[in-house]
Amino acid sequence: MAAELAFLFPGQGSQTPGMGRDLADDAATRPYFEQAAEAVDGLLEVMFEGPADRLSQTRYAQVALLTVGVAASEALKRRGVGPTVCAGHSLGEFTALVCAGALTFEDGLALVELRGRCMSESVPEGAMAAVMGLDPEAIEAALPEGAQVANYNGPQQTIISGSREAVAAAEGALKAAGAKRVMPLPVSGPFHSPLMREAAARFREAVMAAALKAPACAFVSSVSGERVGDAETIRALLADQITSPVRWTSVMRTLGPVAALEVGPGRVLQGIARRMDGGPVVRSAGTVADIEGVCAASA
């Protein structure tokens, strides 16, 4: 039996100007970039040239991350390295499902382009903050009404989300409870909170109508933190994703200490895993050079 290998796909925040340029130069993966460019006008210029603040806009960042992640995963597969299990952090779930064969790239692209529009057009006032040095249970107990956990990113980092007033009030309460640091995040809205229900309702219709099938390899949902193989269960979880917390801590526990690749730009997931005992051992696989190094090591 082959050793387990997890492909992990990052979410919004991992984008950086220049990402994917080397993959777009490869004739085998260039079509992904061409299709994405047809879906979002000006995407490749922003992806390859920046500026960073424009690439960080939801309408660009989400499609860019999907495209690079799918292209990188296909480059790995063509070199004989494929996953036994896939998972993605928030937006990265759609990339994971394309990699696992549950969605076509075309359908995944349509969903992610719509998701980006919903999350940029139907965004209420709100805020998010990263909380360091306090366990999630203590954070949950200290949060005032109007704030909730948005991302469980391991025992030492939790992201909260909610109204501006609630997140501001949470800072003092969390520090009094023992948090080492509460750092406001430069985001445009209260993502992964109930305040995003209008965007979630718009997106739900598309998810329920999308052509989704059972994944060809194991899939771990970041909404439930568990392995899910049934297409309709995955569909229901995706429909709830925009307003639900990202349970990445649970994803890492479900995976265990397996070999894993962060398939996409950056090293965010690698850094999170490094700070958690018993989680996956993650290597980067977001560039052609990374991919060739991974494949050479596995030969």
GUMI-144189 format. One record per atom (N, C-alpha, C): residue in one letter; x negated, y negated, z. Coordinates in steps of 0.2 Angstrom, whole numbers, plus 5000, padded with zeros to 4 digits. Layout:
// GUMI-144189
aXYZ ...
//
This chain:
// GUMI-144189
m499650065000 m500050005000 m499649945000 a499749894996 a499349834995 a499449795001 a498949755003 a498949715009 a499449655007 e499849635013 e500249575012 e499949515010 l500249475005 l499949405003 l500549365003 a500549305007 a501049255007 a500849205002 f501349174998 f501249114995 f501649064998 l501349015001 l501748955004 l501648895000 f502248865000 f502348804996 f502548745000 p502048684999 p502148625003 p502748585001 g502948545006 g503548495004 g503348425003 q503848385003 q503648315002 q503148285007 g502648245005 g502148225009 g501448245007 s501448305004 s500848335001 s500648304994 q501048264991 q500948234985 q500348184985 t499948184980 t499348144979 t499248124972 p499048064970 p498948054963 p498348094960 g498448114954 g497948164951 g498148234952 m498648254956 m498848324957 m499048354951 g498848414949 g499148454944 g498748434937 r498348384937 r498048364930 r497748424927 d497348464931 d496948514928 d497448574926 l497948584929 l498448634927 l498848614921 a498948544920 a499248524914 a498848524908 d498148534909 d497648534903 d497648614901 d497948654905 d497948724903 d498548744898 a498348764893 a498948784888 a499448824891 a499248874895 a499748924898 a500248884903 t500048834906 t500448804911 t500748734909 r500448714904 r500648644901 r501448634900 p501748694898 p502448684897 p502848664903 y502648684909 y503048664915 y503048584916 f502448554914 f502348484915 f502748444910 e502748474904 e503148444898 e503948444900 q504148504903 q504848504904 q505048454910 a504548454915 a504748404920 a504748334918 a504248314913 a504248254911 a504948234907 e505248284904 e505848264901 e506448254906 a506348284912 a506848274917 a506748204921 v506148184921 v506048124925 v505548074921 d505848024919 d505447974914 d504847944918 g504347954915 g503747924918 g503347964923 l503648024924 l503348074929 l502648084929 l502348104923 l501648124922 l501148064923 e501348004921 e500947944922 e500847934930 v501447934933 v501447924941 v501047984944 m501148044942 m500848104945 m500148104944 f499848084938 f499148084937 f498848024939 e499147964938 e498847904939 e499047864946 g499547884948 g499847844954 g500247784952 p500247734956 p499947724963 p500347774968 a499947784974 a500247834978 a500947814981 d501047754982 d501647734985 d502247744980 r502147744974 r502647754969 r502747834968 l502147874968 l502247944968 l502647974974 s502547934980 s502947954986 s503647944986 q503847904981 q504647894980 q504947964979 t505447984982 t505748044982 t505948074975 r506148024970 r506348044964 r505748074960 y505148054961 y504548074958 y504248134962 a504148124969 a503748174973 a504048244973 q504748254973 q505048314973 q504948354967 v505048324961 v504948364955 v504148374954 a503748324956 a503048334955 a502848394959 l503048404965 l502848454969 l503048524967 l503648524964 l503948584961 l503548604955 t503348564951 t503048574945 t502348604946 v501948564951 v501248594952 v501248654956 g501748664960 g501748734964 g501948794959 v502448784955 v502548834950 v502048844945 a501648794943 a501148804938 a500548844941 a500448824948 a499848854951 a500048924953 s500648944955 s500849014956 s500749054950 e500949024944 e500949064938 e500149074936 a499749024937 a499049034936 a498749084940 l498949094946 l498749144950 l498949214948 k499649214946 k499849284943 k499549304937 r499349254933 r499049274926 r498349304928 r498049284933 r497449314935 r497449374940 g498049394940 g498149464944 g498249454952 v498449394954 v498549384961 v499249354962 g499649404965 g500349384966 g500549394973 p501149364975 p501349364982 p501749434984 t501749454990 t502249504992 t502749464996 v502649404998 v503149365002 v503049295000 c503549254999 c503549184998 c503949145003 a503749085005 a504049035009 a503848965007 g504348915008 g504148845007 g504448805012 h504048745013 h504248705018 h504748645015 s505348655017 s505848605015 s505948605007 l505748555004 l505748554996 l505348614994 g504848634997 g504448694995 g504848754994 e505448764997 e505848824997 e506048834989 f506148784986 f506448784979 f505848814974 t505248794976 t504648814972 t504548894974 a504648904980 a504548974982 a505049024979 l505648994978 l506249034975 l506049044967 v505748994964 v505649004957 v505049054957 c504549054961 c503949094961 c504249174962 a504749174967 a504949244968 a505549264963 g505649234958 g506149254953 g506849244954 a507049214960 a507749204962 a508049144958 l507649094955 l507849044951 l507349034945 t507649014939 t507149004934 t506848934935 f506348914932 f506048854932 f506548794930 e506948814925 e507348764922 e507948744927 d508148804931 d508748794936 d508448754942 g507848774944 g507548744950 g507348674948 l507148654942 l507048584941 l507648544941 a508148574938 a508848534938 a509048524946 l508948574950 l509148564957 l508748514960 v508048524959 v507648474963 v507648404961 e507848394954 e507948324952 e508548294955 l509048334955 l509648314958 l509548304966 r509248344969 r509048334976 r508748274978 g508248254973 g507848194974 g508348134973 r508748134968 r509248084967 r509748074973 c509948134976 c510448124981 c510048094987 m509448124989 m509148094995 m508848024994 s508848004988 s508647934987 s509147884986 e509747904984 e510347864983 e510847864989 s510847924992 s511347924998 s511047935004 v510647875006 v510147875012 v510447825017 p510647845022 p510847795028 p510247765031 e510347715035 e509847685039 e509647745044 g508947745045 g508747795050 g507947795050 a507747835054 a506947845056 a506747915057 m506147925057 m505847985059 m505147975063 a504948025067 a504348015071 a504048085072 a503448085073 a503048145074 a502848145082 v503048195085 v502948205092 v502348255093 m501848235097 m501248275098 m501148295106 g500948355107 g500748375114 g501348385119 l501948405116 l502548425120 l502848475117 d503048535121 d503348585117 d504048575115 p504248605110 p504948585107 p505548595112 e505548635116 e506048645121 e506148575125 a505548555127 a505548495131 a505748435127 i505548435121 i505748375116 i506548375116 e506848435114 e507548445113 e507948415120 a507648435125 a507948415132 a507948335133 a507448305130 a507348235131 a507648185126 l507848215121 l508048175115 l508748145117 p508848075116 p509448045117 p509948055111 e510548045112 e511048055107 e510948015101 g511048045095 g510848015089 g510148035086 a509748075090 a509148095087 a509148175088 q508748205083 q508748275084 q508048305081 v507848365082 v507248385079 v507348405072 a506948375068 a506948385060 a506548435058 n505948445061 n505448495058 n505048525065 y505148585065 y504748625070 y504048645067 n503548615068 n502948625064 n502348655068 g502548695073 g502148725077 g502148705084 p501848735089 p501948715096 p501748645098 q501248615094 q500948555096 q501248495091 q501648505086 q501948455082 q502648465081 t503048415082 t503748425081 t503948355078 i504348355073 i504648295070 i505348285072 i505548225074 i506148205076 i506448155070 s507148155070 s507448115065 s508148085068 g508348035065 g509048005068 g509147935066 s509547905070 s509647825069 s509047795071 r508947735069 r508347695071 r508347685078 e508947665081 e508947655088 e508847715092 a509047775090 a508947835094 a508247855094 v507947845088 v507247865087 v506747825091 a506947755091 a506547705095 a506647725103 a507247745105 a507347755112 a507047825114 a506947865109 a506647935111 a505947925112 e505647875110 e504847865111 e504747865119 g505047815122 g504947815129 g505147875133 a505747905131 a505947965135 a505448025134 l505148035128 l504748085126 l504048075130 k503848015130 k503248005133 k503248015141 a503847995144 a504048005151 a504048085152 a504248125147 a504248195148 a503548225147 g503048195145 g502448215144 g502148215137 a502448195132 a502148185125 a501548145125 k501048175122 k500448135121 k500448075116 r500848085111 r500948035106 r501648045102 v501947985101 v502547985097 v502347935091 m502347955085 m502047915080 m502647905074 p502847845073 p503347835068 p503147855061 l503547885057 l503347905050 l503547855045 p503147845040 p503347795035 p503847825030 v504447845032 v504947875027 v505547825026 s505947845021 s506547795019 s507147815022 g507147865026 g507847885029 g507747945034 p508347965038 p508348015043 p508448085040 f507848105037 f507948175033 f508048225038 h508348285036 h508448345040 h508848325047 s509348275046 s509748265051 s510448265049 p510948265053 p511648255051 p511848195048 l511448145048 l511548075045 l511548085037 m511148135035 m511148155028 m511748185025 r512248185028 r512848235026 r513148215019 e513048145017 e513348125011 e512948155005 a512248155006 a511748175001 a511848255001 a511948285007 a512048355007 a512648385004 a513248345004 a513848365001 a513848354994 r513448304991 r513348304984 r512948354981 f512448374985 f511948434983 f512248494983 r512748504988 r513048574990 r513348594983 e513748554980 e514148574974 e513648604969 a513048574968 a512648604963 a512348674965 v512148674971 v511848734974 v512348794973 m513048784975 m513548834974 m513648854967 a513448814962 a513648834955 a512948854952 a512448854955 a511748874952 a511748944951 a511348964946 a511249034944 a510649054949 l510849094954 l510349114959 l510449194960 k509849224960 k509849294961 k509349324967 a509449384968 a509049404974 a508249404972 p507849374976 p507149374975 p506849434974 a506349434969 a505949504967 a505449524973 c505249474977 c504849484983 c505149464989 a504849474995 a505149455001 a505149375001 f505649345004 f505749275005 f505949255012 v505549205015 v505749185022 v506049115021 s506649105024 s506949045024 s506648995029 s506548935027 s506348885032 s506948855036 v507548875034 v508148845037 v508348895043 s508248965042 s508349015047 s507749035050 g507149035047 g506549055049 g506449135049 e506949165045 e506949235044 e506949255037 r506749325036 r506749355029 r507449355027 v507549335021 v508249345018 v508149365011 g508549425009 g508549455003 g509149444999 d509649425002 d510349424998 d510449354995 a510649354989 a510649284985 a511149244988 e511749264990 e512249224993 e512049195000 t511749235004 t511449205010 t510949145009 i510549165004 i510049105002 i510449045000 r510949054995 r511248994993 r511548954999 a511848995003 a512148955009 a511648915013 l511048945014 l510548915018 l510348855014 l510248855008 l510048805004 l510548745004 a511148765004 a511648715004 a511648675011 d511348705016 d511348675023 d510648635024 q510248645019 q509548625021 q509448555022 i509748505018 i509648435019 i509748415026 t510248445029 t510448415036 t510148465042 s509848515040 s509648565045 s508848555046 p508648565052 p507948565054 p507548615050 v506848605048 v506448645045 v506148685051 r506248755051 r505948795056 r505348835054 w504848785053 w504148815050 w503848855056 t503948845062 t503648885067 t503848955067 s504548965066 s504849025065 s504649065059 v504549025053 v504249055047 v503549085048 m503149045052 m502449075053 m502449135058 r502949135063 r502949195067 r503249255063 t503749245059 t504049295055 t503449325050 l503049285047 l502549305043 l501949345047 g501849315053 g501249345057 g500549325054 p500049365056 p499349345054 p499149375048 v499549365042 v499449385036 v498949335032 a498649365027 a498349315022 a498849275018 a498649215017 a499149165014 a498849115010 l499149095004 l498849045000 l499348985000 e499148925001 e499548865001 e499448844993 v500048854990 v500048854983 v500348784981 g499948734980 g500148664978 g499648614981 p499748554981 p499248504983 p499148504990 g498548484992 g498448465000 g498348525004 r498248515010 r498148565015 r498548565021 v499148535021 v499648525026 v499748585030 l500048635026 l500248705029 l499648735032 q499048735029 q498448765031 q498248735038 g498348665039 g498248635045 g498748655051 i499348665049 i499848685054 i499648755056 a499548795051 a499448865053 a498848875058 r498348835056 r497648835060 r497848825068 r498348785069 r498448765076 r498948805079 m499148865076 m499648915079 m499348985080 d499349005086 d499049075087 d499549125084 g499249175080 g499649225077 g500049215071 g499849155068 g500149135062 g499749155056 p499949145050 p499549165044 p498849125043 v498449165040 v497749135038 v497749105031 v497749045031 v497949005025 v497348985021 r497348995014 r496848965010 r497148915005 s496848865002 s497148824997 s497048854990 a497648844987 a497648864980 a498048814976 g497848754976 g498248694972 g497848674966 t497248694965 t496948664959 t496648734955 v496448714949 v496148774945 v495548804949 a495048754951 a494448774955 a494648824961 d495148794965 d495448834971 d495648904968 i496048904963 i496348974961 i495749014958 e495348994955 e494749034952 e494349064958 g494249024963 g493949044969 g494249104973 v494949094973 v495349144977 v495349204973 c495349204966 c495449264962 c494749294962 a494149254962 a493549294962 a493449324969 a493649294974 a493649334981 a494049394982 s494549394978 s495049454978 s494849514973 a494349494969 a494149544963 a493849604966 
//
